[in-house]
Amino acid sequence: MTITLRIILIISSILSFILCIKKMRQAKLQVTNSIIWMIGSIVLILMSIFSDAVAWISTKLGFMAPVNFVFFIMIVFLLIQVFANDIRTSIMNEKIKNIDHYIALKEKEREEEKKDE
């Protein structure tokens, strides 16, 4: 891995780590969501510091260059994040649907009560 890529990885990882902490303090990001991003930042920092280990692992796994392995890890990380967000979205959609049904039933009950009066 070139020194330029290592420096870019370290700087971007530190910036993303700081951004996560800032957003957590502003209550714009939940702790559970930020932990995943912080772990990703730490992994990238470790990969840039221990580039020899990354090169060794990448050759053992059959990657042509260590940078391809780094990109692969980043893509896998993002796919896991998207999958987790899809699960949360599905759960929230189900809750919204249930709330919508509950409100509709309550409105119908109120209309029936008004008719009975």
C-alpha positions, 0 to 999 in steps of 0.5 A: 500500500502506498504511503499516500493511500495510507495517509488518506486512510488515516485522515479520513478515518480520523475525520469520520470518527470525529464526525461520529462523536460530534453527531452523537453529542448533537443527538443527531446520531444514536449510539448504536448506529455510531458504534458501527461507524467508529468500528469501521474507522478504527479498522481502517486506521489499523489497516493503514498502520499495519499495511504489511499485515493487510498485504499478507492477508490480501495475497493469501486471499488472492487479491492482486493488490492490497488496495483491492482488499481495502476496497473490498473490506469497505464495500462489505462494511457498507453492505452490512450497514445497508442491510442493517438499515433495511431491517430498521426501515422494515421494522419502522414501516410495520410500526407505522402501518400498525399505528395507522390502523390503530388511528383509523379504528379510533376515528371510526369508533368516535364517528360511531359514538357521535352517531349514537348520541 
